[in-house]
C-alpha cells in the first residue's frame, strides 16, 4: 500500500490531474500529468525524490497507461530534481532550459551539497530541543539527503516554440520567471499547467528572469482564456490568479523605484514566501 506524504492529486479535467505540493511535505513545487492518448505526459516532477515517486505512482495508477514523457517548465530544482525518479522516460524542455539545468542548476546543487553537513547538524540539534517537531524534522533530513543524492535528468529532447502532444501543447513565450519558461496547454478543456509563470497566493521570485517580460507573458496566457490554471505554487486557480500576480509584480516594480525599506502591501499577507517582496526589490535595485 502506497502511503502519500508529499502531494495532493486533484483531477482538473478529463484525463488531467494536478499534483499539488503539501505544505507539510517536500514536493515544494507543483506538478501534474495528462493522458495524451496511449501514453501519459508528466509536467514537472517536484523536488524530493519521494515526492516524485508519489507522482509517478499516482500517474501510473490513475491514468493506467505508461508514462512516456516528462515536460519541464523551467530549470529550478523544485520542478526538475524529481526527473531522476523517471530514468527511462523522455524529458522535453526548451534548449535554454537544458543549458541552465546543466550549468547554473548543477552549480547550485553542488553548493548546497557542500553546505549540507552544517545544516544537517543544525537540524539534528533541533531534534533534541523540539521533540514535538521530531517527525517533521526527520522527514526533512531524509528528503533533503535523498534530493542531494541524485542528479536531475537533462532534457533528452528540446523545442523552440511549440511541441505538439495531440490534446496537449507544450508552449514557450520566452522567459519571464527565468530566462526560458514553458507551459502545457489543453485547448479543448482550457486548462493550463503554468509552472512558475502563474502562482496562487505566492510571492514569485524575480531574480532569475525579467519581470517586465513576465507581465507580457501573463497577457499571452490570459489571452488563451484558461478556465483552470495549475500554478507552480499554491492551489489550482482560475484566470483571477493572473490578475493577482500581475498586480504583485507591478507593485514590486514600483517599490523598487521608491526609496527606503520595501514593505509588501497588506493584500499579500498570508502569501507563500513572505520574504519575497524584500528579496525581489533588492534584486531589481541591483540590476
C-alpha positions as a Markdown table, in Angstrom:
| # | Residue | x | y | z |
|---|---|---|---|---|
| 1 | Unk | 0.0 | 0.0 | 0.0 |
| 2 | Unk | 1.5 | 3.3 | -1.1 |
| 3 | Unk | 1.3 | 6.0 | 1.6 |
| 4 | Unk | 1.4 | 9.5 | 0.2 |
| 5 | Unk | 3.1 | 12.1 | 2.3 |
| 6 | Unk | 4.1 | 14.9 | 0.0 |
| 7 | Unk | 1.4 | 15.7 | -2.6 |
| 8 | Unk | -2.3 | 16.0 | -3.1 |
| 9 | Unk | -3.6 | 15.0 | -6.5 |
| 10 | Unk | -6.7 | 16.8 | -8.0 |
| 11 | Unk | -8.4 | 15.9 | -11.2 |
| 12 | Unk | -8.8 | 19.3 | -13.1 |
| 13 | Unk | -10.4 | 17.9 | -16.2 |
| 14 | Unk | -11.0 | 14.6 | -18.1 |
| 15 | Unk | -7.7 | 12.8 | -18.0 |
| 16 | Unk | -5.8 | 15.7 | -16.5 |
| 17 | Unk | -4.6 | 15.9 | -12.9 |
| 18 | Unk | -2.7 | 18.5 | -10.8 |
| 19 | Unk | -0.2 | 17.3 | -8.3 |
| 20 | Unk | -0.2 | 20.0 | -5.6 |
| 21 | Unk | 2.7 | 20.2 | -3.1 |
| 22 | Unk | 1.6 | 19.7 | 0.5 |
| 23 | Unk | 2.8 | 22.4 | 2.9 |
| 24 | Unk | 4.0 | 19.7 | 5.3 |
| 25 | Unk | 5.9 | 17.7 | 2.7 |
| 26 | Unk | 8.9 | 18.2 | 0.4 |
| 27 | Unk | 7.5 | 18.4 | -3.0 |
| 28 | Unk | 7.8 | 22.2 | -2.8 |
| 29 | Unk | 6.8 | 23.0 | -6.4 |
| 30 | Unk | 3.6 | 21.7 | -8.1 |
| 31 | Unk | 3.4 | 19.2 | -11.0 |
| 32 | Unk | 0.8 | 17.4 | -13.0 |
| 33 | Unk | 0.1 | 14.7 | -15.5 |
| 34 | Unk | -2.1 | 14.3 | -18.6 |
| 35 | Unk | -3.5 | 11.4 | -20.6 |
| 36 | Unk | -2.4 | 12.1 | -24.1 |
| 37 | Unk | -3.8 | 9.1 | -25.9 |
| 38 | Unk | -1.9 | 5.8 | -25.5 |
| 39 | Unk | 0.6 | 7.4 | -23.1 |
| 40 | Unk | 0.9 | 9.8 | -20.2 |
| 41 | Unk | 2.8 | 13.1 | -20.1 |
| 42 | Unk | 4.1 | 14.4 | -16.7 |
| 43 | Unk | 4.6 | 18.1 | -16.3 |
| 44 | Unk | 7.3 | 18.9 | -13.8 |
| 45 | Unk | 8.4 | 16.4 | -11.1 |
| 46 | Unk | 8.6 | 18.1 | -7.7 |
| 47 | Unk | 11.8 | 18.4 | -5.6 |
| 48 | Unk | 12.3 | 15.4 | -3.3 |
| 49 | Unk | 12.6 | 12.0 | -5.0 |
| 50 | Unk | 10.0 | 10.7 | -2.5 |
| 51 | Unk | 7.5 | 13.2 | -3.9 |
| 52 | Unk | 8.5 | 12.3 | -7.4 |
| 53 | Unk | 7.9 | 8.6 | -6.6 |
| 54 | Unk | 4.4 | 9.5 | -5.3 |
| 55 | Unk | 3.8 | 11.5 | -8.5 |
| 56 | Unk | 4.8 | 8.5 | -10.6 |
| 57 | Unk | 2.6 | 6.1 | -8.6 |
| 58 | Unk | -0.4 | 8.4 | -9.0 |
| 59 | Unk | 0.1 | 9.0 | -12.7 |
| 60 | Unk | 0.5 | 5.3 | -13.4 |
| 61 | Unk | -2.4 | 4.2 | -11.3 |
| 62 | Unk | -4.9 | 6.9 | -12.2 |
| 63 | Unk | -4.2 | 7.0 | -16.0 |
| 64 | Unk | -3.5 | 3.3 | -16.2 |
| 65 | Unk | -1.1 | 3.9 | -19.1 |
| 66 | Unk | 2.7 | 4.1 | -19.4 |
| 67 | Unk | 4.5 | 7.4 | -18.8 |
| 68 | Unk | 6.2 | 8.3 | -22.0 |
| 69 | Unk | 7.1 | 12.0 | -21.5 |
| 70 | Unk | 8.2 | 14.5 | -18.9 |
| 71 | Unk | 7.9 | 18.1 | -19.8 |
| 72 | Unk | 9.9 | 20.6 | -17.6 |
| 73 | Unk | 8.7 | 24.2 | -17.2 |
| 74 | Unk | 12.0 | 25.7 | -16.2 |
| 75 | Unk | 15.3 | 24.9 | -14.6 |
| 76 | Unk | 14.6 | 25.4 | -10.9 |
| 77 | Unk | 15.3 | 22.5 | -8.6 |
| 78 | Unk | 11.8 | 22.2 | -7.1 |
| 79 | Unk | 10.5 | 21.4 | -10.5 |
| 80 | Unk | 13.2 | 19.2 | -12.0 |
| 81 | Unk | 15.1 | 17.2 | -9.4 |
| 82 | Unk | 12.3 | 14.6 | -9.4 |
| 83 | Unk | 13.2 | 13.7 | -13.0 |
| 84 | Unk | 15.6 | 11.3 | -11.5 |
| 85 | Unk | 12.7 | 9.1 | -10.5 |
| 86 | Unk | 11.8 | 8.6 | -14.2 |
| 87 | Unk | 15.0 | 7.0 | -15.6 |
| 88 | Unk | 13.6 | 5.6 | -18.8 |
| 89 | Unk | 11.2 | 8.5 | -19.7 |
| 90 | Unk | 12.0 | 11.1 | -22.4 |
| 91 | Unk | 12.4 | 14.6 | -20.9 |
| 92 | Unk | 11.3 | 17.6 | -23.0 |
| 93 | Unk | 12.3 | 21.2 | -22.4 |
| 94 | Unk | 13.5 | 24.3 | -24.2 |
| 95 | Unk | 17.1 | 24.3 | -25.3 |
| 96 | Unk | 17.8 | 27.2 | -22.9 |
| 97 | Unk | 16.3 | 25.4 | -20.0 |
| 98 | Unk | 18.6 | 22.4 | -20.8 |
| 99 | Unk | 21.6 | 24.8 | -20.8 |
| 100 | Unk | 20.6 | 26.3 | -17.5 |
| 101 | Unk | 20.0 | 22.9 | -15.8 |
| 102 | Unk | 23.4 | 21.8 | -16.9 |
| 103 | Unk | 25.2 | 24.9 | -15.8 |
| 104 | Unk | 23.8 | 27.1 | -13.0 |
| 105 | Unk | 21.4 | 24.3 | -11.9 |
| 106 | Unk | 24.2 | 21.9 | -11.3 |
| 107 | Unk | 26.4 | 24.5 | -9.7 |
| 108 | Unk | 23.6 | 25.4 | -7.2 |
| 109 | Unk | 23.1 | 21.8 | -6.2 |
| 110 | Unk | 26.8 | 21.3 | -5.7 |
| 111 | Unk | 26.9 | 24.4 | -3.5 |
| 112 | Unk | 24.0 | 23.1 | -1.4 |
| 113 | Unk | 25.8 | 19.8 | -1.0 |
| 114 | Unk | 28.9 | 21.5 | 0.3 |
| 115 | Unk | 26.8 | 23.3 | 2.9 |
| 116 | Unk | 24.6 | 20.4 | 3.9 |
| 117 | Unk | 26.8 | 18.9 | 6.7 |
| 118 | Unk | 26.4 | 22.1 | 8.7 |
| 119 | Unk | 22.7 | 22.4 | 8.0 |
| 120 | Unk | 22.2 | 18.8 | 8.9 |
| 121 | Unk | 23.9 | 19.3 | 12.3 |
| 122 | Unk | 21.5 | 22.2 | 13.0 |
| 123 | Unk | 18.5 | 20.0 | 12.2 |
| 124 | Unk | 19.8 | 17.3 | 14.4 |
| 125 | Unk | 20.2 | 19.8 | 17.2 |
| 126 | Unk | 16.6 | 20.7 | 16.7 |
| 127 | Unk | 15.6 | 17.1 | 17.3 |
| 128 | Unk | 16.7 | 17.4 | 20.8 |
| 129 | Unk | 15.3 | 20.9 | 21.5 |
| 130 | Unk | 12.0 | 20.5 | 19.7 |
| 131 | Unk | 10.7 | 16.9 | 20.3 |
| 132 | Unk | 7.2 | 17.9 | 19.0 |
| 133 | Unk | 8.7 | 18.5 | 15.6 |
| 134 | Unk | 10.7 | 15.3 | 15.5 |
| 135 | Unk | 8.7 | 13.6 | 12.8 |
| 136 | Unk | 8.8 | 16.7 | 10.5 |
| 137 | Unk | 12.5 | 17.3 | 11.1 |
| 138 | Unk | 13.4 | 13.7 | 10.5 |
| 139 | Unk | 11.4 | 13.8 | 7.3 |
| 140 | Unk | 13.2 | 17.0 | 6.2 |
| 141 | Unk | 16.6 | 15.4 | 6.8 |
| 142 | Unk | 15.6 | 12.2 | 4.8 |
| 143 | Unk | 14.0 | 14.2 | 2.0 |
| 144 | Unk | 17.0 | 16.6 | 1.6 |
| 145 | Unk | 19.6 | 13.8 | 1.6 |
| 146 | Unk | 17.6 | 11.9 | -1.0 |
| 147 | Unk | 17.3 | 15.0 | -3.2 |
| 148 | Unk | 21.1 | 15.8 | -2.9 |
| 149 | Unk | 22.0 | 12.2 | -3.7 |
| 150 | Unk | 20.5 | 12.4 | -7.3 |
| 151 | Unk | 21.1 | 14.4 | -10.4 |
| 152 | Unk | 18.2 | 15.9 | -12.3 |
| 153 | Unk | 17.9 | 14.4 | -15.8 |
| 154 | Unk | 18.5 | 16.9 | -18.5 |
| 155 | Unk | 16.0 | 17.2 | -21.4 |
| 156 | Unk | 16.6 | 14.5 | -23.9 |
| 157 | Unk | 14.6 | 16.4 | -26.5 |
| 158 | Unk | 14.3 | 20.2 | -26.9 |
| 159 | Unk | 11.9 | 22.5 | -28.7 |
| 160 | Unk | 11.8 | 26.1 | -29.8 |
| 161 | Unk | 8.2 | 27.5 | -29.6 |
| 162 | Unk | 5.7 | 24.6 | -29.6 |
| 163 | Unk | 5.8 | 20.8 | -29.1 |
| 164 | Unk | 2.5 | 19.1 | -30.0 |
| 165 | Unk | 1.4 | 16.1 | -28.0 |
| 166 | Unk | -2.0 | 15.8 | -29.5 |
| 167 | Unk | -4.5 | 17.0 | -26.9 |
| 168 | Unk | -1.8 | 19.0 | -25.2 |
| 169 | Unk | 0.7 | 21.6 | -26.4 |
| 170 | Unk | 4.0 | 22.5 | -24.8 |
| 171 | Unk | 4.5 | 26.2 | -25.4 |
| 172 | Unk | 7.1 | 28.8 | -24.6 |
| 173 | Unk | 6.8 | 32.5 | -25.0 |
| 174 | Unk | 10.4 | 33.1 | -24.0 |
| 175 | Unk | 11.5 | 33.9 | -20.5 |
| 176 | Unk | 9.9 | 35.9 | -17.6 |
| 177 | Unk | 10.2 | 34.0 | -14.4 |
| 178 | Unk | 13.5 | 32.6 | -15.7 |
| 179 | Unk | 15.3 | 33.0 | -19.0 |
| 180 | Unk | 13.1 | 30.3 | -20.5 |
| 181 | Unk | 9.7 | 29.1 | -19.3 |
| 182 | Unk | 7.2 | 26.6 | -20.7 |
| 183 | Unk | 3.5 | 25.9 | -20.1 |
| 184 | Unk | 1.3 | 23.0 | -21.0 |
| 185 | Unk | -1.9 | 24.0 | -22.7 |
| 186 | Unk | -5.0 | 21.8 | -23.2 |
| 187 | Unk | -7.1 | 23.8 | -25.6 |
| 188 | Unk | -10.3 | 21.7 | -25.6 |
| 189 | Unk | -10.5 | 21.8 | -21.8 |
| 190 | Unk | -9.0 | 25.2 | -21.5 |
| 191 | Unk | -6.6 | 24.0 | -18.8 |
| 192 | Unk | -3.0 | 25.4 | -18.5 |
| 193 | Unk | -0.2 | 23.9 | -16.4 |
| 194 | Unk | 1.7 | 27.1 | -15.9 |
| 195 | Unk | 4.8 | 26.3 | -13.9 |
| 196 | Unk | 6.0 | 29.3 | -12.0 |
| 197 | Unk | 4.7 | 31.8 | -14.6 |
| 198 | Unk | 1.5 | 31.7 | -12.6 |
| 199 | Unk | 1.3 | 31.4 | -8.9 |
| 200 | Unk | -1.6 | 31.4 | -6.5 |
| 201 | Unk | -1.1 | 33.4 | -3.3 |
| 202 | Unk | 2.7 | 33.1 | -3.6 |
| 203 | Unk | 5.3 | 35.8 | -4.0 |
| 204 | Unk | 7.2 | 34.7 | -7.1 |
| 205 | Unk | 11.0 | 35.0 | -7.3 |
| 206 | Unk | 12.1 | 37.5 | -10.0 |
| 207 | Unk | 15.9 | 37.2 | -9.6 |
| 208 | Unk | 16.4 | 34.8 | -12.5 |
| 209 | Unk | 14.2 | 36.5 | -15.1 |
| 210 | Unk | 12.7 | 39.7 | -16.4 |
| 211 | Unk | 9.6 | 40.9 | -14.6 |
| 212 | Unk | 8.6 | 43.3 | -17.4 |
| 213 | Unk | 8.7 | 40.4 | -19.8 |
| 214 | Unk | 6.9 | 38.3 | -17.3 |
| 215 | Unk | 4.0 | 40.7 | -17.4 |
| 216 | Unk | 3.8 | 40.4 | -21.2 |
| 217 | Unk | 3.8 | 36.6 | -20.9 |
| 218 | Unk | 1.0 | 36.8 | -18.4 |
| 219 | Unk | -1.0 | 38.8 | -21.0 |
| 220 | Unk | -0.5 | 36.0 | -23.6 |
| 221 | Unk | -1.5 | 33.3 | -21.1 |
| 222 | Unk | -4.6 | 35.3 | -20.2 |
| 223 | Unk | -5.4 | 35.6 | -23.9 |
| 224 | Unk | -5.8 | 31.8 | -24.1 |
| 225 | Unk | -8.8 | 32.3 | -21.8 |
| 226 | Unk | -8.0 | 29.4 | -19.5 |
| 227 | Unk | -10.8 | 28.1 | -17.3 |
| 228 | Unk | -8.4 | 26.3 | -14.8 |
| 229 | Unk | -4.8 | 27.1 | -14.0 |
| 230 | Unk | -2.4 | 24.7 | -12.3 |
| 231 | Unk | 0.2 | 27.1 | -10.8 |
| 232 | Unk | 3.8 | 26.4 | -9.9 |
| 233 | Unk | 3.0 | 27.1 | -6.3 |
| 234 | Unk | -0.4 | 27.2 | -4.5 |
| 235 | Unk | -3.8 | 25.6 | -5.1 |
| 236 | Unk | -5.4 | 25.2 | -8.5 |
| 237 | Unk | -6.9 | 28.6 | -9.6 |
| 238 | Unk | -8.6 | 30.4 | -12.5 |
| 239 | Unk | -7.8 | 33.5 | -14.5 |
| 240 | Unk | -8.1 | 35.7 | -11.4 |
| 241 | Unk | -4.7 | 34.2 | -10.4 |
| 242 | Unk | -3.1 | 36.0 | -13.4 |
| 243 | Unk | -4.7 | 39.3 | -12.3 |
| 244 | Unk | -3.4 | 38.9 | -8.8 |
| 245 | Unk | 0.1 | 38.0 | -9.9 |
| 246 | Unk | 0.2 | 40.9 | -12.4 |
| 247 | Unk | -0.7 | 43.3 | -9.6 |
| 248 | Unk | 2.0 | 41.8 | -7.4 |
| 249 | Unk | 4.7 | 42.2 | -10.0 |
| 250 | Unk | 3.6 | 45.7 | -10.7 |
| 251 | Unk | 3.7 | 46.6 | -7.1 |
| 252 | Unk | 7.2 | 45.2 | -6.6 |
| 253 | Unk | 8.4 | 47.1 | -9.7 |
| 254 | Unk | 7.0 | 50.3 | -8.1 |
| 255 | Unk | 8.5 | 49.6 | -4.7 |
| 256 | Unk | 11.9 | 49.1 | -6.3 |
| 257 | Unk | 11.8 | 52.7 | -7.7 |
| 258 | Unk | 11.0 | 54.1 | -4.3 |
| 259 | Unk | 13.5 | 54.8 | -1.6 |
| 260 | Unk | 13.6 | 53.1 | 1.8 |
| 261 | Unk | 12.9 | 49.6 | 3.1 |
| 262 | Unk | 10.2 | 47.9 | 0.9 |
| 263 | Unk | 7.1 | 46.8 | 2.6 |
| 264 | Unk | 4.7 | 44.4 | 0.9 |
| 265 | Unk | 1.1 | 45.8 | 0.6 |
| 266 | Unk | -1.3 | 44.3 | 3.1 |
| 267 | Unk | -3.2 | 42.4 | 0.4 |
| 268 | Unk | -0.2 | 40.0 | 0.1 |
| 269 | Unk | -0.3 | 39.0 | 3.8 |
| 270 | Unk | -0.5 | 35.2 | 4.1 |
| 271 | Unk | 1.0 | 34.5 | 0.7 |
| 272 | Unk | 3.7 | 31.9 | 0.4 |
| 273 | Unk | 7.4 | 33.1 | 0.6 |
| 274 | Unk | 6.6 | 36.2 | 2.7 |
| 275 | Unk | 10.2 | 37.5 | 2.3 |
| 276 | Unk | 9.7 | 37.6 | -1.4 |
| 277 | Unk | 9.0 | 41.3 | -1.7 |
| 278 | Unk | 12.2 | 42.3 | 0.1 |
| 279 | Unk | 14.3 | 39.9 | -1.9 |
| 280 | Unk | 12.7 | 40.9 | -5.2 |
| 281 | Unk | 13.2 | 44.6 | -4.6 |
| 282 | Unk | 16.8 | 44.0 | -3.7 |
| 283 | Unk | 17.3 | 42.2 | -7.0 |
| 284 | Unk | 15.6 | 44.9 | -9.0 |
| 285 | Unk | 17.6 | 47.7 | -7.4 |
| 286 | Unk | 20.8 | 45.8 | -8.1 |
| 287 | Unk | 20.2 | 45.3 | -11.9 |
